Amino acid sequence: MSADFYEQALRRIRILAVVVGFAGTAAVLVLQNFRSAAGFLLGAALSNLNFYGISSLAKVLGGSTRPGPLAAVLIGLRYLLIASAIYVMIEILGIGPVAVLWGLLAAFGAVVLEILYELIFRTH
């Protein structure tokens, strides 16, 4: 498989993660309330940022790019920053932890959708 194949898959995953985030937010807004929908949206945003960080780390480890000093610090502190953001959302903003947790699964859902896409529409 070529590097172009992987870039296209990553692009689709990023798009799907945003779509899953907004669709899930709309569903939670209809089924629950605004605060839960905001928690889902913020969780999905964190999930997308984390996926971006992981894919950037994979590019660095693959040797295709070189990280700057700020990138190395953010890679090291990524989970501390995510945990801090979750703490603020739950304790300070009063958002329910379940909505945030479901939002954090948005990138995972996008990866599953990409796998299904590849199984159905084999592009390679």
N, C-alpha and C positions, 0 to 999 in steps of 0.2 A: 504494500500500500504506500502511496506517495505522500509526501508532506502536504500536498494540495488537498488530498482526501481528509487528512486530519484537521487542516485549517477550516475546511467546509463544515466538518462535523462540529468543531468548536463554535463556529459562527451560528450554526443551527441551534446548538445547546444554549448559547447566550440569548438568542431570540426567544426560544421556547421558555427559558427561565423567566424572562420578563412577562411573556404571555401568561404563564402559570401564575406568576405573582399577581398580575392584575385580575385574572379570572378568579383566582381564589379570594382576592380581596372583595370582588363584587359578590361572590357567593356568600362570604361571611357577613357582608353588609346586609344582604337580603335575609339571611337566616338568623343572625345574631344582632349586633348593634354596631354603632360607629367605632366605639373604643376597641372592640375585638377586631374589626376590619383594619383599623390603624395598626394594631399589633401584628396582624398577619402581614400587612404591607411592609412594616418595618423589619419583620423577620425575613421576609422574602428579599428585601434589599440587602440585609446582612448576608443572606445565603448567596446572592449574586456577587457581592463583593468578595466573599470567601472563595467562590468558584473562580473568579477572576485572579485572585491571588494564587490559588493552587495551579491554575493553568500557566500563569506567569512563572511560577517556580519551576514547573516542568520544562518550560522553554529555556530557562537558565541552566537547569541541570542537563538538558540536551545539548547545550553549547550554542544555541542559535542566537542568544542575546547575552549581554553582560549587565548585571544589576548595578545600580548606583548605590551609594551608601545609605540613602533613605530607604530604598527598596529592601535592603538587607535587614534594616531595623524593623520595618513593617512586617516582613516575613517572620521574624523572630517574635514579634509582639502581637501577631494577628489574633491569636486565640484569647489573649488577655484583653485586647481591645473589644473583641466580640462579646466576651463575658461581661465587660464593663457596660457595654451598650445594652445588653439584655438586663442587667441589674437596674440600670436607669429606667428602662421601659417598664419593668415589673414593679419595682419599689417606688420610684419617684412619680412616674406618669400613671401608675395604677392600671396598667394594661394586664389582662389575664395571661398567665404563662402558657396556657394551652394554645391560644391564638398565635403567640410568638413562636412556639415550637412548631406548629404546622407551617408557618411561614418559612421557618428555617429549612424545611424540606423542599422548597420550591426548586432549587437547583437539582436535587436528587430526582424530582419528578421530571424535570427537563431531560436529564440523562436517560431515564427510563423511556421517555417518549422518543428520544433519538435512537435508542437501541431498537425500539419497535419500528421506527422509520427505516432503519437499515435492514432489518429482517424482512420487511414487506417490500421495500423498493430498492433492493441491492443496487447501489450506484457504482460499484467498483467491479 
